[in-house]
Amino acid sequence: MTESLIWWSVAIYLGIATLIAMLSRQGKVSEVMASYFLGDRQMSGLVSALSYSATTYSAFMMVGLAGLTYAGGVGALGFEIIYFAGVSLVAVFGPRFWAVGKRFGFVTPSEMLGYRYANRNVAIVVAVSNCLFLIPYAAVQLAGIGYLLQGTTQGTISFTTGIWLAIAIAMLFTYVAGIRSVMWTDSLQAVVMVLASTLVVFLVVQGLGGFQALFATLAEEQPQSLVVPGKGLFSFTTFLGLTIPWFFFSLSNPQVSQRLFMPASLAAMRRMLLGFLVFGFIYTLVSVLWGFSALVAFPGLENPDLATPRLLGSDYVPPLLGVTVLIAIMAAAISTIDSIMLTLSSMLSRDLYANLRSGVSERQQLLAGKIVIPLIALLALGFAQLQLDLIAVLSVAASSGLVAVVPAMIGAFYWKGGTGAGALTSVIGTTLFVLALYATGNSLLGLPAGIWGIVVASLLFIGGSLVTRAPVERAEEFQRATADVMQGIAPYLAEPGGQRG
């Protein structure tokens, strides 16, 4: 795979994706927050499914999960299956998010929590906490692209060039039409990603002698990769530390939970969830097979995150197919980056700026959101340049802090006794706790932050709520907003185009 082939492919991808982004412009994207950040809450099930998939399965999968498989063996599959099981939370909370978002006009999950607990400081604190952990997560995606381009060209395209290219493209799609351009370009990227990567992994496996020969070689030369705890990366404690935050990913990560406000109907949300599950199952198996294939073809790599790049640049993969997969992985990572930039900018403008300064109009909020996008991008670039640790591990580290909001999120719908003081105590306390734990070696009583985070957050939320007065009226408002939807959810989901007021 030559450098010129990669650059021409990037140019073609950029041209096609930009055209799609321009065609997606509609509505009052320059005036209304819900239009720019939520697509007017009118996104179809198919587009939502493909976009949700591309945003979730970013550089983490084909670079990070493949690298984790290379480094830790089959335990990586179990780790990802736990996340897959956690998507069931969307079936439980998705309709509730959609119902209250439609009723009260919420743009961000933090805004929803601030309203539910009758405390604007909750929205402010959640927005700030999310920024602390999501910017490093965006940087992880940039690092994935940097490693990808560096590895496939043997360093001809540098790591720094790769991350600057990625952030420039992400900002372009973000500014063209907000979430609409992101979701429509995501749809293109998701289709290419799953088709090309599946085809190529079969070619690679055949080049290694077929599935039977691949696993026979692993059993003979790398037997620890096929058992748990495996090669030393995984232990039971490490596995729990990685998987617990990942299980709550669909609730804790605002760039994902914000998408629950976007479907045009609950039927569209149902199609989104089902489509994502099909996509995710295929892509998980493909990514693990990439890692195993690289372990057989290139044992002894110093950096496991270079497993996929080395395969793509090898003789096992035809150059045109290899560059197609490369572009698809890069595009998926860009999808996550621009989704994070949009979510954080909406939170900073809606939950921070508008709450700290009275009388801010929708247009002023939207302008403020667009202004902070370059700042978010520069912070992510700076963090990516550090090139820290395994991509998969860094992704979970970010999620360990983001779980601070999970108890308050669950309590918003299921516990009338939840209070603003409980939510504030939980989010602030857990954020500081996780940051301190990572700063001092990520271990307390032998357990990592991934295990402690949800425990500390739950105890602080419950304790803080029990000693303060709950806003019962807001809790009842939420219950009324979701009651009709939840009682009639079966026939509702059977109506592809149905909507209720």
N, C-alpha and C positions, 0 to 999 in steps of 0.2 A: 504494500500500500504506500504510494508515494505522497509526498507533501502536497504536490500540485493537485492530485486527485482529491485530497481532503479539502483543500481550499475551494476548489470548484464545487464540490458537494455542499460545502457550507453556504456558498453563494446561491446555489440553486434552492436549497432548503429555505434560506432567508427570503429569497424572492417569492416563493410559493406561500410561505407562512405569512409574510407581510401582506400579500394580496388578500389572503383569507381574513386577516385581522382587519384590513380596511373595509372589506365587504360586510363584516360583522357589525359595523357601526350602525346603531339605530337608537331611537329613544333620546332622552335628554341627558346624554352622557356628560355634558359640560355644565349641567345645572343641578342634578339631583344625585344625592349620595347613593340611594338605592339603585339607580340606573347604572352608575359607574362601577359600584362595588358589588352589586347583586344581580345585575342584568335584568332589572325591573321585576325580579322574582318570577320570571317567565321562561326559565330554561327547561328544555325538553329532557325526557328521561335518557335518551340515547346520548345526547351531548353531555349531560351531567355524568353519566356512567363513564364515558371515555375520558372526560376531563378529571374526574375524581381519581381514576386509575392512573393517568399520567402524572398527576400531582403527587399522589401517594407513592407510587412505584417509580421513584426518580433514580438518581445516581446511586441511591442506597442499594437498589436491587442488583443490577447488572455489574456494578463495580463493588459496592459494599457487601452485599450478601454473597456474591461470588467470592470476594476476598475473605469473608468470614468462613465460608465453606473450605476454602483453600487452607486457612490457618487452623480451623477447629474441627473440620470434618462434619459428620452428619448431624451433630448437635445444632448446626446452623439451620437445618430444615425444621427441627422442633421449635427453635426460637421463632421462626417466621410463621409457623402454623399457629402458635399462640396469638400472634398479632391477627392472623386470619380469623381466629375464633372471636377476638375482641371486636371485630366488625359487627357482630351481633348486637352490639350496643346501639348501632345506627337504627336497627329495627325497633328498639325500645324507645330511644330518645328522638329519633328523626322526626316522627309525626308531631311530637310535642314542640320541638324547636320550630318546625314549620308553622304550627298553629299559633304560637305566641308571636312569632315573627310577623305573620300576616295580620294578626289582631292589633299589635302595638307598634308595628313599623320598625322593629329592631334592625340595625345594620350590622352590629357586631355582637359576638357572644358576651363580651364584657359589658356592653350596654344592657343586654338582657339581665345580667346578674345585678347590675346597679339598680335597675328598676325593680326587680323582684325583691331585693332586700331593702328597698327604700333608702338607699345610701349611695350617693354619687361617688363617694370615695372608693367604694368597691369597684366601680368601673375603672377609676383612675389607677388603682393599685394593680388590678388584673392586667390592664394594658401595659403598665411598666414592667411587671413581672414577665409577661409574654415576650416583650422586647428583649429582655436579658437573656432568654433562652432560645428564642427563635432566630435571632441574628447569627449566633453560632451554627444553628441548624442550616440556615441559608448558606453559610460559609462552607459547610460540609458538601453541599451540592456543587458549589464552585470548585472545591478541591477535587471532586469526582471528575469534573470535566477537565481540569488541569492534568490529572493523572492519566486520563483517557487519551488526550491529544499527545501528551509527552511520551506515553508508553507505546502508542501505535506508530510514532515517527522516530522512536529511539532518541528522543530529545531534540529533534530538529525544530519542532514546535514546542516552546518552553511551557512549563507549568504556569508561569505568570501570564504569558500570552493567552493561554486557554481560559484563565479565569476572567481576564479583561474582556475577551470576546463574549463570554457567557453573560456577563453583567450588562454589556452594551445591548445585546439582543433582548434580554429580559426587560430592560427599561423601555426599549422600543415597543414591545408588545403591550407593556403596562400602560403606556401613554396613548396608544392609538385609540383604544375603545374600552379601556378598563377590563373588567372581568369577562365581557363578551369576547374580546379578541383573544384573551388568554384561553377561554374554554373552547373556542372554535379551533384555534391552533393546537390546543391539547388533543382534540379529537383526531386530527390528522396524525399527530405524533404517536398517539396510543395505538392506532391501527398499524402504522408502519413498524412500531416498536415490537409488538407482539408477533406479527407475521414474520418479520425479518429475523428476529432473534431465535424464534422457534425453528425456522428453516436452517439457520446457520448452525445451531447446536446439533441438529441431526447430521449435518455435513461433518462437523468436527468429530462427533462420536464415531461416525463411519470411518473417518480418517485414522482414528485410533483403533480400528478393528471391530467396531460395533459395541453395543451395550454390554454383551457378555464379556468381551475382551477387556472393556474399560473397567468393569467391576472386578474382574479376575486380576487385573494388574494392580488395582487398588488393594485387593485382599492380600496379594503377595508382597507388594512393595510398600504400601502405606496402610497396613491393617488397622492402625489406630484411628484412621479417618472414618472408618465404618462402624465404630462403636462409641458409646458414651461412657465416661466423660471424654474419651478420645485422646487427642495429642497434647493435652495439657492446658489448652485455652479455656475449656469448659470444666467447671465443677458444679455441683448442685447449687451452691451459693451464687456463683457467677451467673449461672443460667437463670436463676430467679431474679437476680439484679438486672439482667437484660430484658427478661420477658414481662415482668410486672408493669413497668412503664409502657411497654409496647402494647400491652393488652388494652390500655386506656387511651391509645393514640387518637382514636376517632372522636373522643370527647375533649381530651386535653389540648390538642393542637388546634388553635383557632383558625388556621388556614383551611382546615378540614371541616370543623364544626360549623364554620360560617357558611359553608356550602349547603347546609341543611335548611337555610333560609331561601335558597335560590330556585328549587324546582317549581314548575308552574302548578303542580297539583301533587297530591299524595300518590296518585298512580304513577306520575313521573318519578317520584322519589323511589317507589318500589322498583321501577325499571332500572333506576340508577344503582340501587343496591344489588340487584340480581346480576346486572351487567358487570359490576365491579367484582363480584365473587367469582364469576367465570374467568374474567381477565386475570384476577389475582392468583387463582389456582394454577393456571397455565404458566404465568410468569414466574411464580415461585419455583416450580419444578425446573423451568428453563435456567433460572439463575443458579440453582444448586448444581445442575449438570455442568454449567459453565465452570464453576469452581472445581468440581471433580476432574473435568477434562484438563483444565490448566495444571492441576496437581500431577496428573500423569504425564502431560506433555512437557511441563517446565518445572520440575521439582526444584526446591531450593531458592525460590525467589525471596529476596530480602524484604520486599514490601508486598504483602499479599494483595493489596488493592491494585497492583499492576497485573493481576491474573488475567482479567478480561482484556485489557489493552494488549498484552503479549499474544493472546490468542488471536485477536483481530488483526494483528500485524504479522501473523505467521503464515506459513504455506498451507495450513489446514483450511484457511478461509479464502475463497476467491476475492480479489480486491474490491469488486463492485458490491458484492454482498457484505463484505467487511465494513466498507465505508458507509453502507446503508444502516447497518446496526450501530456504528459509531455515531452517526447523525441522530439516529432515533434515541440513543441513550443520552446524548447531549441535549436533545430537545426535551426529553422528559425531565432532566435536571433543571433546565431553564424554566419548565413549567412550574416546578416547585418553587424556584427562586422568585418568579414574578407573582405567584400566588401569595407567598410570604410577604413580599413587598407591598402588595395591595392590602392584605389583611392588616399588617402593622401600620400602614399609613392611614387606613380607615379608623383604627383604634386610637392612634395618636391625635387625629383630628376630631373624631366624634367623642371620644371618652376622656381625652386629656385637654385639648385646646377648648372645646365647647363647654366643658365643665368648669374650667378655670377662668373663662372669660364669658360673661353673660351677654345675651343678645346676639350670638353668632348665627348667621343665616346658613342655609344649606349650601349656597354657593361659596360662602367663605370657608365652610368646613371642607368642601371639596377642593378648593384652591390650596388650603393648608395641607390636605392629604397629598396632593400632587407635589407640593414643595418639599416635603420630607422624604420622598422616594429616593432622590439621589443621596441623601444622608444615610439612609438605611443601606443603600448599595455600597457606599464607601466603607461603612463599618463592617459589612460582610466581607468585602475584599481584604481589609486589613486582617481580619481573623483568619481567612483562608490562607493567607501568605505564611502563617505559622506552621502549616502542614503537620498538624498534630495527630498522632495515633491512627488506629483503624477507623475508616469511615463509618462502619456499622456501630462501633463502640461509641463514637462521638455522637451519632444520631440518637442513641439511647440515652446518653448523658444529658442531652437537651430535653428529652422526654421525661427524665427523672425530675427535672425542675418544673416542667409544665403540669405534672400531676397535682401540683398545689391547688389547682382550681377544681379538680374532679369532685371532691366531697361537696363543695358549694354548688356545683352544677347538678349533682344528683339531688341534693336537698332542695333545690329550687322547684323541683317537680314533685318530690315525694315526702318532704318533711315540713309541715307548717311551722314547726318550732325553730327552723333555721333563721338566723339573724345576720344583719350586716356586720355586727361586731365579730360574730363567729367566722364569717367569710373573710373579713379583713385579717383577723388573727391567723387564720389558716393559711392564707396566701402569703402574707408577709413572713410569718414564722417559718413556713416550709421553704420559701425562696431563700431566706438567709441560711437556713439549716443545710440545704443542698449545696449552696455555694461554699459554705464553710467546710463541708465534708469533702468536696472535690479539692478544695485548696489544701487540705491536710492529709490527703492520701486516699480518699474515698473509702473509708472503713471506720465503722463504729461497732464495737463488740463483735468484730469479724464480719459484719454485714455491710454491703455497699449502699450508696444513696438510692439506687433503684428499688431496693426493698424498703428502706426507711421512709422514703418520700411519701408514699400513699398512707403509711401508718401515722406519721407525724401530722399530715394534713387532716386526716380523719379525726384524730384525737383533739386537735386544736379547734376544728370546726364545731365538733359536738360540745366540747367544753366551753368555748366562747359563746355558743348559742344558748346553753343551759342557764347561764348566769345573766343573760340579757333578754330584753323583751322582743318578741317576734312581731314583725309586721303582718299580722294575720290577714288583713284585708288584701294585701298584695298576693299572698299565697292563695287566697280564694279566687282572686282574679285569674291567676294562672290556671287554677283547676277548672274554672268555668270556660276559659279559652280553649282548653284541651278536651273537655268532657264530650262535646258533640262529636269531635273528630275521632276520639278513641272508642266511643260507643258504637259508632257506625263505620269503623275502619274497614271491615271486610267488604261490604258492598261498595264503599267509597273507592277502595283499591281496584275493584272490578270495573270501574268506569274510567276508561283511559283518559277522557278529557274533562272529567267532572271537577267542579270547584264549589266550595261553599264560602259564604261570607263569614 
